[in-house]
Amino acid sequence: MGSSNNASYDVAVVGLGAMGSATAYMLASRGYRVIAFDTYSPPHSLGSSHGESRIIREAYFESPQYVPLVRRSYELWRLLEEDANTRLLTITGGLYVGPRDGELISGVLSSSQQWNIPCELLTSDELRHRYPEIHVPENLEAILEPGVGVLQPEACISSFLQGAAARGVHLHMREKVLSWRTEGSGFRVFTSLSPSGYLAERVILTVGPWAPEILADIGVPLQVLRVFVAYFRRGDERDGIDGHNLPVHLWQLPEGTYYGMPYNKRVGMKFGRHDDGTPCTPDTIARGVTPDEIERLKSIVAKLIPSISHPVDASTCMYTMTPDQHFVVDHHPFQSGVVLACGFSGHGFKFAPVIGEILADLAIEGRTSHPIDFLSLKRFTPSGATQHA
């Protein structure tokens, strides 16, 4: 949707992946005038929000502080489904497997107990009975969270963008933002297609793996990692049957932390390692997956789910990591009127709608009622406080 360079907007959103598309949608739903930019045409496979699936889970092992945010996200995903008249979230249940004193199991137990989240500790016999395809190594425990689900990331982004456009957002695809400068009470945003720029009162930066370059001045040592996943099929007469009885599964093993998706008859079972990656940038990432990398994942799958261990495809993605692996959602420390969200560290997609709400709050009201103090930039500053006006 086009726009005049002479028009003035309430907010300019830079980057239209999961977080940016959700933010544009939320702002437009409140009636604000929004212009939004992306260098490419999302949903696309060049950032961090592509592919077949993303996990949503409530008993958050990373920190119980995320639970109120993910609960709101569940609500907002369902509202987006109603608005878009399309299914985006499927509840599958989720299985966590690891040592009792490990980060995964202890973290799930901590969040579930603090927030009264339904979870069930399974004995090895119960696990074998319910999920006969899953082989749990000795000395590991398993917890089942019934409310875990799978999101369709590209359909989610498309739904946000379509809803945003229907509410009047001016979407500028394939138009790279080059810079912005203060002008009057707001900003002039300059792009690859507009040397004269666009006027907006506020700017929101949701730039994914481009954040280390664009946000180099915020004082957070962001690092982009290349990660890869593979897809596995059964290789027998059951191959055309969806694995409805196979839940999302997360594993803390001596080899690392892994995750897998329910079996899908179209693409198979997605499986990847969560806690390892190779430093890269969006320009230097090796987008192909090597036979050795696929073999490394196959060796793990063959032990855990041997009936689904025939690799058929693979792909890469990027994690933008913070030092503590928690997000950054805050005002820009040096540019009043600029709000940012970055460093989602490989576990952010599920939060996209609530992050959109939060960024809209921060840009328009200057604050939010959502509990995000633990995501503030101040945890990285010597003074413990941000410097925005």
Secondary structure, DSSP 8 states (H G I E B T S, - for coil): ----TT-EEEEEEE--SHHHHHHHHHHHHTT--EEEE-SS-SS-SSSSS-SS-EEE-SS-TT-GGGHHHHHHHHHHHHHHHHHHTS--EEE--EEEEE-TTSHHHHHHHHHHHHHT---EEE-HHHHHHH-TT----TT-EEEEETT-EEE-HHHHHHHHHHHHHHTT-EEETT--EEEEEEETTEEEEEETTEEEEEEEEEEEE--GGGHHHHTTTSS---EEEEEEEEEEE--STTTTS--TT--EEEEEETTEEEEE---BTTTBEEEEESS--EE--TTT---S--HHHHHHHHHHHHHH-GGG-EEEEEEEEEEEE-TTS--EEEE-SSSTTEEEEE--TT--GGGHHHHHHHHHHHHHTS--SS--GGGSGGGGSTTSS----
